[in-house]
Amino acid sequence: MSIEPHHDFISQFLGKPPASLGQGTSIKAPAEDVVDSGLARIHTKWGDAAVAGFQAVPDLLFKHQKTLGITATEMVVLLNVLMHWWYATKKPFPRPTTIATRMGIAVRTVQRAISRLEEIGLLKRVKTEEGTTILDPDPLVDKLSVFAKTDRDFLARRAQKAA
């Protein structure tokens, strides 16, 4: 049985597979590109807290929060949505009640924040054939990609990579 790269990373630091994988599950050694991609640095920085889960969010989201028109509450709701988005092809579908409980706010506040994030073009609500409502963050990715083209840090890293 093959497992996702982040489980390989977790097992490397735990010394055993996560309990949810069950007995008889074989763990592959972490792929070199997984370790090189910064996962080991994340664990070095955050310790065992990273083993419980983490998310990669572009700095551009924070650098352009005001430009994008995202309030503090909307940002935390958005981060909670993105927490459920590990794979590009599997869009997140968290329940507003789950996010509200985590944040200690009313479900209606989360619903309003999600609606607003949709209104300003950062999320797209899509109903699947199975009836599940997913929150597609591709519009956010597109907007951040535009900011990247003029971002000083992005341009410096591009230049360094080309050298």
Backbone hydrogen bonds in HBPLUS format (Angstrom, degrees):
<---DONOR---> <-ACCEPTOR-->    atom                        ^
c    i                          cat <-CA-CA->   ^        H-A-AA   ^      H-
h    n   atom  resd res      DA  || num        DHA   H-A  angle D-A-AA Bond
n    s   type  num  typ     dist DA aas  dist angle  dist       angle   num
A0007-HIS N   A0004-GLU O   2.96 MM   3  5.45 135.8  2.16 113.0 124.9     1
A0008-ASP N   A0004-GLU O   3.26 MM   4  6.71 147.7  2.37 144.9 154.3     2
A0008-ASP N   A0005-PRO O   3.01 MM   3  4.97 116.7  2.43  94.2 110.1     3
A0009-PHE N   A0005-PRO O   2.98 MM   4  6.32 156.9  2.03 152.7 158.5     4
A0010-ILE N   A0006-HIS O   2.96 MM   4  6.14 157.8  2.01 139.2 145.2     5
A0011-SER N   A0007-HIS O   2.82 MM   4  6.01 166.1  1.84 151.9 155.5     6
A0012-GLN N   A0008-ASP O   2.96 MM   4  6.16 145.1  2.08 144.3 153.9     7
A0013-PHE N   A0009-PHE O   3.36 MM   4  6.73 149.2  2.46 146.6 152.6     8
A0013-PHE N   A0010-ILE O   3.12 MM   3  5.45 124.4  2.44 103.0 115.6     9
A0014-LEU N   A0010-ILE O   2.89 MM   4  6.09 147.4  2.00 152.0 162.7    10
A0015-GLY N   A0011-SER O   2.74 MM   4  5.39 143.4  1.87 139.8 147.4    11
A0021-LEU N   A0018-PRO O   2.96 MM   3  5.77 167.7  1.98 126.7 130.8    12
A0022-GLY N   A0019-ALA O   3.16 MM   3  5.74 153.3  2.24 116.0 122.5    13
A0034-VAL N   A0031-ALA O   2.93 MM   3  5.24 132.5  2.16 105.1 118.6    14
A0035-VAL N   A0031-ALA O   3.23 MM   4  6.68 158.5  2.28 158.1 162.6    15
A0036-ASP N   A0032-GLU O   2.87 MM   4  6.06 165.6  1.89 153.3 158.2    16
A0037-SER N   A0033-ASP O   2.98 MM   4  5.83 125.3  2.29 127.6 139.3    17
A0037-SER N   A0034-VAL O   3.24 MM   3  5.16 136.4  2.44  92.2 104.2    18
A0038-GLY N   A0035-VAL O   3.33 MM   3  6.02 164.2  2.36 118.6 120.2    19
A0042-ILE N   A0038-GLY O   2.91 MM   4  6.21 147.5  2.01 150.2 159.9    20
A0043-HIS N   A0039-LEU O   3.04 MM   4  6.39 158.0  2.09 150.0 154.6    21
A0044-THR N   A0040-ALA O   2.92 MM   4  6.18 156.5  1.98 145.8 152.8    22
A0045-LYS N   A0041-ARG O   2.94 MM   4  6.08 153.1  2.01 144.6 151.3    23
A0046-TRP N   A0042-ILE O   2.81 MM   4  5.93 169.6  1.82 157.0 159.9    24
A0047-GLY N   A0043-HIS O   2.58 MM   4  4.73 142.1  1.72 136.1 142.0    25
A0050-ALA N   A0047-GLY O   3.05 MM   3  5.91 149.8  2.14 123.2 128.9    26
A0051-VAL N   A0048-ASP O   2.97 MM   3  5.04 130.1  2.23  98.2 112.1    27
A0052-ALA N   A0049-ALA O   3.25 MM   3  5.40 138.1  2.43  97.7 108.4    28
A0053-GLY N   A0050-ALA O   3.01 MM   3  5.21 154.8  2.07 104.5 112.6    29
A0061-LEU N   A0058-PRO O   3.06 MM   3  5.81 154.1  2.13 118.9 124.5    30
A0062-PHE N   A0059-ASP O   2.93 MM   3  5.42 125.7  2.23 111.3 124.0    31
A0063-LYS N   A0059-ASP O   2.90 MM   4  6.18 163.5  1.93 155.3 160.9    32
A0064-HIS N   A0060-LEU O   2.99 MM   4  5.88 144.0  2.13 140.4 146.8    33
A0065-GLN N   A0062-PHE O   3.42 MM   3  5.12 171.6  2.42 104.5 103.6    34
A0068-LEU N   A0064-HIS O   2.82 MM   4  5.96 156.0  1.88 156.0 162.3    35
A0069-GLY N   A0065-GLN O   3.06 MM   4  6.20 119.1  2.45 133.6 148.9    36
A0070-ILE N   A0065-GLN O   3.07 MM   5  5.44 171.3  2.08 157.2 156.3    37
A0069-GLY N   A0066-LYS O   2.96 MM   3  4.95 140.3  2.12  97.5 109.8    38
A0075-MET N   A0071-THR O   2.86 MM   4  6.08 149.1  1.96 147.8 156.6    39
A0076-VAL N   A0072-ALA O   3.12 MM   4  6.44 159.1  2.17 150.1 154.1    40
A0077-VAL N   A0073-THR O   2.98 MM   4  6.24 158.9  2.03 151.9 158.3    41
A0078-LEU N   A0074-GLU O   2.79 MM   4  5.95 160.5  1.83 146.4 152.4    42
A0079-LEU N   A0075-MET O   2.85 MM   4  6.11 158.5  1.90 149.6 155.4    43
A0080-ASN N   A0076-VAL O   2.97 MM   4  6.18 148.7  2.07 140.8 149.2    44
A0081-VAL N   A0077-VAL O   2.93 MM   4  6.29 149.1  2.03 149.4 158.4    45
A0082-LEU N   A0078-LEU O   2.86 MM   4  6.14 167.1  1.87 156.8 159.9    46
A0083-MET N   A0079-LEU O   2.93 MM   4  6.05 130.9  2.18 136.3 148.9    47
A0084-HIS N   A0081-VAL O   3.05 MM   3  5.75 157.9  2.10 117.4 123.6    48
A0085-TRP N   A0082-LEU O   2.97 MM   3  5.10 162.5  2.00 116.1 116.8    49
A0090-LYS N   A0087-TYR O   3.01 MM   3  5.31 150.7  2.10 111.0 120.0    50
A0135-LEU N   A0092-PRO O   2.80 MM  43  5.65 166.0  1.82 164.5 167.8    51
A0098-THR N   A0095-ARG O   3.00 MM   3  5.28 125.9  2.30 104.8 118.1    52
A0099-ILE N   A0095-ARG O   3.23 MM   4  6.66 161.3  2.26 156.1 160.1    53
A0100-ALA N   A0096-PRO O   2.84 MM   4  5.99 164.7  1.86 152.6 157.4    54
A0101-THR N   A0097-THR O   2.98 MM   4  6.09 157.8  2.03 142.9 148.4    55
A0102-ARG N   A0098-THR O   3.07 MM   4  6.33 162.9  2.10 149.3 153.6    56
A0103-MET N   A0099-ILE O   2.95 MM   4  6.16 159.0  1.99 154.0 159.7    57
A0104-GLY N   A0100-ALA O   2.76 MM   4  5.70 128.3  2.03 142.7 156.2    58
A0105-ILE N   A0100-ALA O   3.10 MM   5  5.06 153.7  2.17 137.9 143.2    59
A0109-THR N   A0106-ALA O   3.03 MM   3  5.24 127.4  2.32 100.3 113.6    60
A0110-VAL N   A0106-ALA O   3.31 MM   4  6.79 151.9  2.40 147.2 154.0    61
A0111-GLN N   A0107-VAL O   2.92 MM   4  6.26 161.0  1.95 154.5 160.3    62
A0112-ARG N   A0108-ARG O   2.87 MM   4  6.09 156.5  1.92 146.5 152.6    63
A0113-ALA N   A0109-THR O   2.96 MM   4  6.16 154.8  2.02 143.4 150.5    64
A0114-ILE N   A0110-VAL O   2.89 MM   4  6.16 161.4  1.93 156.0 160.4    65
A0115-SER N   A0111-GLN O   2.94 MM   4  6.16 159.9  1.99 147.0 152.9    66
A0116-ARG N   A0112-ARG O   2.88 MM   4  6.08 156.5  1.93 148.1 154.7    67
A0117-LEU N   A0113-ALA O   2.88 MM   4  6.12 157.1  1.93 149.4 155.6    68
A0118-GLU N   A0114-ILE O   2.98 MM   4  6.21 141.1  2.13 141.9 152.6    69
A0119-GLU N   A0115-SER O   2.83 MM   4  6.14 153.0  1.91 145.6 153.8    70
A0120-ILE N   A0116-ARG O   2.93 MM   4  6.19 154.2  1.99 155.2 160.2    71
A0122-LEU N   A0117-LEU O   2.84 MM   5  5.37 161.6  1.88 178.7 173.2    72
A0123-LEU N   A0117-LEU O   3.23 MM   6  5.73 146.1  2.35 119.9 120.2    73
A0121-GLY N   A0118-GLU O   3.05 MM   3  5.10 156.6  2.11 104.8 110.6    74
A0124-LYS N   A0136-ASP O   2.90 MM  12  4.92 140.8  2.06 131.3 143.5    75
A0136-ASP N   A0124-LYS O   2.77 MM  12  4.92 158.5  1.82 154.5 147.0    76
A0126-VAL N   A0134-ILE O   2.97 MM   8  5.30 164.4  2.00 149.2 153.2    77
A0134-ILE N   A0126-VAL O   2.78 MM   8  5.30 162.6  1.81 164.8 163.2    78
A0128-THR N   A0132-THR O   2.81 MM   4  5.30 168.1  1.83 154.0 157.7    79
A0131-GLY N   A0128-THR O   2.91 MM   3  5.15 157.5  1.96 107.7 115.1    80
A0140-LEU N   A0137-PRO O   3.00 MM   3  5.31 123.2  2.33 108.2 122.2    81
A0141-VAL N   A0137-PRO O   3.09 MM   4  6.46 158.8  2.13 153.8 160.3    82
A0142-ASP N   A0138-ASP O   2.89 MM   4  6.16 160.0  1.93 156.6 161.4    83
A0143-LYS N   A0139-PRO O   3.05 MM   4  6.31 157.6  2.10 144.9 150.2    84
A0144-LEU N   A0140-LEU O   2.91 MM   4  6.16 164.5  1.93 157.6 161.8    85
A0145-SER N   A0141-VAL O   2.91 MM   4  6.05 147.6  2.01 146.4 155.6    86
A0146-VAL N   A0142-ASP O   3.24 MM   4  6.55 142.6  2.39 140.8 149.2    87
A0147-PHE N   A0143-LYS O   3.26 MM   4  6.67 156.6  2.31 145.9 151.4    88
A0148-ALA N   A0144-LEU O   2.95 MM   4  6.23 144.4  2.08 144.4 154.7    89
A0149-LYS N   A0146-VAL O   3.28 MM   3  5.64 135.6  2.49 104.5 114.3    90
A0150-THR N   A0147-PHE O   3.17 MM   3  5.83 157.4  2.23 116.9 122.8    91
A0151-ASP N   A0148-ALA O   3.14 MM   3  4.91 156.9  2.19 100.7 107.8    92
A0155-LEU N   A0151-ASP O   2.91 MM   4  6.15 168.9  1.92 161.4 164.3    93
A0156-ALA N   A0152-ARG O   2.95 MM   4  6.12 154.7  2.01 146.5 153.6    94
A0157-ARG N   A0153-ASP O   2.98 MM   4  6.18 158.6  2.02 148.4 153.8    95
A0158-ARG N   A0154-PHE O   2.90 MM   4  6.13 157.8  1.95 152.2 158.9    96
A0159-ALA N   A0155-LEU O   2.97 MM   4  6.14 159.1  2.01 145.8 151.1    97
A0160-GLN N   A0156-ALA O   2.93 MM   4  6.12 154.8  2.00 144.7 151.9    98
A0161-LYS N   A0157-ARG O   2.90 MM   4  6.05 156.6  1.95 147.9 153.9    99
A0162-ALA N   A0158-ARG O   2.99 MM   4  6.19 150.1  2.08 145.2 153.2   100
A0163-ALA N   A0159-ALA O   3.13 MM   4  6.29 133.3  2.36 138.5 149.9   101
